[in-house]
Amino acid sequence: MSMDFDNKVVELRNLKEVNSNDLGKIGGTSTAITAKYEPNKMTPSVEMEKR
């Protein structure tokens, strides 16, 4: 069974002990955008997912 993107973001963020601010910096986007991934309000582009 595949994991939804939002759940995978939460799992990896917790595993790597990265907060949403750091995730935004790593992905080259704002915290406001990355904060929308976890509640599944938006999904990233393919380019962003590769980062």
N, CA, C and O atoms as CSV, one atom per row, in Angstrom:
chain,resi,resn,atom,element,x,y,z
A,1,MET,N,N,0.843,-1.181,0.000
A,1,MET,CA,C,0.000,0.000,0.000
A,1,MET,C,C,0.885,1.239,0.000
A,1,MET,O,O,1.825,1.319,0.790
A,2,SER,N,N,0.606,2.198,-0.862
A,2,SER,CA,C,1.424,3.404,-0.926
A,2,SER,C,C,0.954,4.421,0.110
A,2,SER,O,O,-0.230,4.506,0.437
A,3,MET,N,N,1.896,5.170,0.603
A,3,MET,CA,C,1.605,6.181,1.599
A,3,MET,C,C,1.293,7.487,0.892
A,3,MET,O,O,1.949,7.850,-0.085
A,4,ASP,N,N,0.283,8.193,1.394
A,4,ASP,CA,C,-0.039,9.500,0.832
A,4,ASP,C,C,1.118,10.461,1.060
A,4,ASP,O,O,1.875,10.324,2.021
A,5,PHE,N,N,1.247,11.437,0.161
A,5,PHE,CA,C,2.356,12.377,0.240
A,5,PHE,C,C,2.376,13.108,1.578
A,5,PHE,O,O,3.436,13.261,2.184
A,6,ASP,N,N,1.204,13.563,2.045
A,6,ASP,CA,C,1.162,14.318,3.299
A,6,ASP,C,C,1.668,13.494,4.478
A,6,ASP,O,O,2.385,14.016,5.332
A,7,ASN,N,N,1.308,12.233,4.535
A,7,ASN,CA,C,1.776,11.368,5.620
A,7,ASN,C,C,3.278,11.098,5.505
A,7,ASN,O,O,3.977,10.993,6.513
A,8,LYS,N,N,3.760,10.988,4.282
A,8,LYS,CA,C,5.184,10.752,4.062
A,8,LYS,C,C,6.002,11.970,4.503
A,8,LYS,O,O,7.079,11.819,5.079
A,9,VAL,N,N,5.493,13.171,4.233
A,9,VAL,CA,C,6.181,14.390,4.671
A,9,VAL,C,C,6.313,14.407,6.185
A,9,VAL,O,O,7.390,14.681,6.713
A,10,VAL,N,N,5.232,14.117,6.879
A,10,VAL,CA,C,5.251,14.108,8.343
A,10,VAL,C,C,6.235,13.053,8.844
A,10,VAL,O,O,7.041,13.330,9.733
A,11,GLU,N,N,6.176,11.862,8.288
A,11,GLU,CA,C,7.055,10.778,8.726
A,11,GLU,C,C,8.529,11.135,8.531
A,11,GLU,O,O,9.340,10.965,9.442
A,12,LEU,N,N,8.865,11.620,7.362
A,12,LEU,CA,C,10.260,11.959,7.083
A,12,LEU,C,C,10.729,13.158,7.892
A,12,LEU,O,O,11.870,13.189,8.353
A,13,ARG,N,N,9.852,14.149,8.069
A,13,ARG,CA,C,10.219,15.319,8.858
A,13,ARG,C,C,10.524,14.917,10.292
A,13,ARG,O,O,11.494,15.393,10.880
A,14,ASN,N,N,9.709,14.052,10.850
A,14,ASN,CA,C,9.931,13.562,12.218
A,14,ASN,C,C,11.180,12.696,12.304
A,14,ASN,O,O,11.948,12.802,13.260
A,15,LEU,N,N,11.381,11.848,11.319
A,15,LEU,CA,C,12.537,10.969,11.299
A,15,LEU,C,C,13.840,11.768,11.247
A,15,LEU,O,O,14.802,11.446,11.943
A,16,LYS,N,N,13.862,12.795,10.430
A,16,LYS,CA,C,15.062,13.616,10.253
A,16,LYS,C,C,15.130,14.779,11.241
A,16,LYS,O,O,16.094,15.544,11.243
A,17,GLU,N,N,14.097,14.905,12.081
A,17,GLU,CA,C,14.011,15.996,13.067
A,17,GLU,C,C,14.162,17.361,12.396
A,17,GLU,O,O,14.974,18.191,12.805
A,18,VAL,N,N,13.359,17.564,11.358
A,18,VAL,CA,C,13.361,18.809,10.599
A,18,VAL,C,C,12.022,19.500,10.842
A,18,VAL,O,O,10.969,18.869,10.745
A,19,ASN,N,N,12.060,20.796,11.157
A,19,ASN,CA,C,10.801,21.526,11.329
A,19,ASN,C,C,10.348,22.086,9.980
A,19,ASN,O,O,11.068,21.991,8.986
A,20,SER,N,N,9.155,22.667,9.957
A,20,SER,CA,C,8.616,23.143,8.681
A,20,SER,C,C,9.421,24.306,8.114
A,20,SER,O,O,9.493,24.456,6.894
A,21,ASN,N,N,10.028,25.132,8.961
A,21,ASN,CA,C,10.898,26.207,8.467
A,21,ASN,C,C,12.082,25.617,7.713
A,21,ASN,O,O,12.407,26.053,6.609
A,22,ASP,N,N,12.725,24.618,8.322
A,22,ASP,CA,C,13.872,23.970,7.681
A,22,ASP,C,C,13.460,23.275,6.385
A,22,ASP,O,O,14.190,23.309,5.394
A,23,LEU,N,N,12.297,22.651,6.399
A,23,LEU,CA,C,11.814,21.977,5.192
A,23,LEU,C,C,11.650,22.971,4.054
A,23,LEU,O,O,11.995,22.669,2.911
A,24,GLY,N,N,11.130,24.144,4.352
A,24,GLY,CA,C,10.991,25.182,3.338
A,24,GLY,C,C,12.339,25.603,2.780
A,24,GLY,O,O,12.485,25.791,1.573
A,25,LYS,N,N,13.324,25.754,3.658
A,25,LYS,CA,C,14.666,26.140,3.216
A,25,LYS,C,C,15.286,25.055,2.341
A,25,LYS,O,O,15.892,25.348,1.311
A,26,ILE,N,N,15.130,23.811,2.759
A,26,ILE,CA,C,15.675,22.680,1.998
A,26,ILE,C,C,15.031,22.612,0.612
A,26,ILE,O,O,15.703,22.374,-0.391
A,27,GLY,N,N,13.734,22.822,0.582
A,27,GLY,CA,C,13.006,22.731,-0.680
A,27,GLY,C,C,13.033,23.995,-1.511
A,27,GLY,O,O,12.555,24.010,-2.645
A,28,GLY,N,N,13.592,25.062,-0.948
A,28,GLY,CA,C,13.662,26.309,-1.689
A,28,GLY,C,C,12.322,26.999,-1.827
A,28,GLY,O,O,12.054,27.651,-2.836
A,29,THR,N,N,11.482,26.857,-0.818
A,29,THR,CA,C,10.166,27.485,-0.843
A,29,THR,C,C,9.855,28.050,0.538
A,29,THR,O,O,10.663,27.921,1.458
A,30,SER,N,N,8.720,28.659,0.683
A,30,SER,CA,C,8.370,29.280,1.956
A,30,SER,C,C,7.748,28.274,2.919
A,30,SER,O,O,7.258,27.218,2.521
A,31,THR,N,N,7.785,28.637,4.189
A,31,THR,CA,C,7.151,27.814,5.220
A,31,THR,C,C,5.651,27.726,4.975
A,31,THR,O,O,5.040,26.684,5.213
A,32,ALA,N,N,5.060,28.812,4.503
A,32,ALA,CA,C,3.616,28.831,4.238
A,32,ALA,C,C,3.225,27.778,3.207
A,32,ALA,O,O,2.181,27.137,3.327
A,33,ILE,N,N,4.059,27.607,2.207
A,33,ILE,CA,C,3.776,26.599,1.177
A,33,ILE,C,C,3.975,25.197,1.737
A,33,ILE,O,O,3.107,24.340,1.575
A,34,THR,N,N,5.103,24.953,2.391
A,34,THR,CA,C,5.357,23.600,2.905
A,34,THR,C,C,4.357,23.213,3.989
A,34,THR,O,O,4.058,22.031,4.158
A,35,ALA,N,N,3.839,24.187,4.721
A,35,ALA,CA,C,2.847,23.901,5.762
A,35,ALA,C,C,1.540,23.385,5.170
A,35,ALA,O,O,0.756,22.750,5.875
A,36,LYS,N,N,1.297,23.641,3.912
A,36,LYS,CA,C,0.073,23.160,3.264
A,36,LYS,C,C,0.184,21.712,2.805
A,36,LYS,O,O,-0.829,21.094,2.475
A,37,TYR,N,N,1.390,21.161,2.778
A,37,TYR,CA,C,1.570,19.773,2.351
A,37,TYR,C,C,1.042,18.788,3.386
A,37,TYR,O,O,0.380,17.812,3.032
A,38,GLU,N,N,1.327,19.034,4.660
A,38,GLU,CA,C,0.957,18.070,5.694
A,38,GLU,C,C,-0.543,17.873,5.847
A,38,GLU,O,O,-0.986,16.732,5.974
A,39,PRO,N,N,-1.345,18.931,5.841
A,39,PRO,CA,C,-2.797,18.680,5.922
A,39,PRO,C,C,-3.412,18.358,4.557
A,39,PRO,O,O,-4.633,18.315,4.407
A,40,ASN,N,N,-2.541,18.131,3.565
A,40,ASN,CA,C,-2.961,17.753,2.213
A,40,ASN,C,C,-3.811,18.824,1.537
A,40,ASN,O,O,-4.720,18.515,0.767
A,41,LYS,N,N,-3.502,20.102,1.837
A,41,LYS,CA,C,-4.207,21.199,1.192
A,41,LYS,C,C,-3.633,21.495,-0.184
A,41,LYS,O,O,-4.288,22.114,-1.022
A,42,MET,N,N,-2.407,21.049,-0.407
A,42,MET,CA,C,-1.806,21.172,-1.730
A,42,MET,C,C,-0.706,20.140,-1.863
A,42,MET,O,O,-0.169,19.653,-0.869
A,43,THR,N,N,-0.379,19.814,-3.094
A,43,THR,CA,C,0.724,18.886,-3.336
A,43,THR,C,C,1.795,19.617,-4.146
A,43,THR,O,O,1.482,20.494,-4.952
A,44,PRO,N,N,3.028,19.260,-3.933
A,44,PRO,CA,C,4.118,19.951,-4.629
A,44,PRO,C,C,4.224,19.520,-6.083
A,44,PRO,O,O,3.675,18.500,-6.499
A,45,SER,N,N,4.939,20.321,-6.829
A,45,SER,CA,C,5.211,19.964,-8.221
A,45,SER,C,C,6.192,18.782,-8.224
A,45,SER,O,O,6.811,18.467,-7.208
A,46,VAL,N,N,6.313,18.159,-9.354
A,46,VAL,CA,C,7.239,17.037,-9.497
A,46,VAL,C,C,8.658,17.484,-9.182
A,46,VAL,O,O,9.417,16.745,-8.555
A,47,GLU,N,N,9.021,18.689,-9.612
A,47,GLU,CA,C,10.360,19.216,-9.348
A,47,GLU,C,C,10.605,19.345,-7.839
A,47,GLU,O,O,11.686,19.015,-7.352
A,48,MET,N,N,9.599,19.826,-7.106
A,48,MET,CA,C,9.735,19.999,-5.660
A,48,MET,C,C,9.844,18.640,-4.974
A,48,MET,O,O,10.626,18.486,-4.035
A,49,GLU,N,N,9.083,17.667,-5.422
A,49,GLU,CA,C,9.141,16.344,-4.812
A,49,GLU,C,C,10.523,15.722,-4.948
A,49,GLU,O,O,10.946,14.957,-4.081
A,50,LYS,N,N,11.226,16.041,-6.018
A,50,LYS,CA,C,12.561,15.475,-6.233
A,50,LYS,C,C,13.596,16.052,-5.279
A,50,LYS,O,O,14.619,15.417,-5.022
A,51,ARG,N,N,13.345,17.253,-4.749
A,51,ARG,CA,C,14.295,17.875,-3.823
A,51,ARG,C,C,14.265,17.132,-2.521
A,51,ARG,O,O,14.990,17.486,-1.591
